[in-house]
């Protein structure tokens, strides 16, 4: 089987195995998996509002997954996506709250740019350290998640003006000019929180696909990911490519944080832990085998699971069990070599035996 075919078939088998083993787990606990999955699908697609919520959930997942993909293509495991997304959310939220009367088109553009800049700066730090000092981006990005989390919480509590705060831990809502939710999407999806973030995400898919496959920078990113020493020998600047890939990765995550903050919640508030959408975005990228196009469908699956899991309570199944299904899917994606082992064509012995 060709490599391209494997990139499609392996994730599908991983999803199937995750669903089957999830059903076995439900059976072990005495639940009816067919009834549970039926409830999940019915809730996810049972109303126009919930379909809108699926697209709402897809926006930040796609953007953050694309960020992980860019870093992965360059050979890095960017675990700092939650922190980079939060940096974008807080920076853009502060700007939106401070300039509520600015025109809507300008405010949308500026909040998106500010979020990307904040996320890009957060991604640049581990990129620079990796390029010039050889430090592990995994350790640095994990540490950066905590630095940004507690730093952002301190800024919200002590740095935000009292006039834009509703309580000690939460700001007021941003103005309608700054909200990514729009009246026509609200009317179209029966008052769901679907917002323009999904359109940003679709545009980003096309841009990143073109960047990675049709540009010189994309070729350099892929080359450095395969062999940075050979890339240097060929005349490419591995250090420059490393830093740029981490900046792009962080910028996409920052934009994902803006979409989540100004599109879903429409305010800024203290976070108890790192943003879950950051880790979910990593899982989406892994399921898609780092394919920008595949990320759309992987994000769709995760969004359906997220929106539909309350329907499992219809069968008396705790919705948390859907997290077990998600974890199993990720496990089989991570262990893809086990699946690929049985997909390789068998060699024909000499003499036709």
Secondary structure, 3 states (H helix, E strand, C coil): CCHHHHHHHHHHHHHHHHHHHHHHHHHHCCCCHHHHHHHHHHHHHCCHHHHHHHHHHHHHHHHHHHHHHHHHHCCCCCCCHHHHHHHHHHHHHHHHHHCCCCCHHHHHHHHHHHHHHHHHHHHHHHHHHHHHHCCCHHHHHHHHHHHHHHHHHHHHHHHCCHHHECCCCEECCCCCCCCCECHHHHHHCCCCCCECHHHHHHHHHHHHHHHHHHCHHHHHHHHHHHCHHHHHHCCCCHHHHHHHHHHHHHHHHHHHHHHHHHHHHCCCECCCCCCHHHHHHHHHHHHCCCCHHHHHHHHHHHHHHHHHHHHHHHHCCCCCHHHHHHHHHHHHHHCHHHHHHCCCCCCCCHHHC
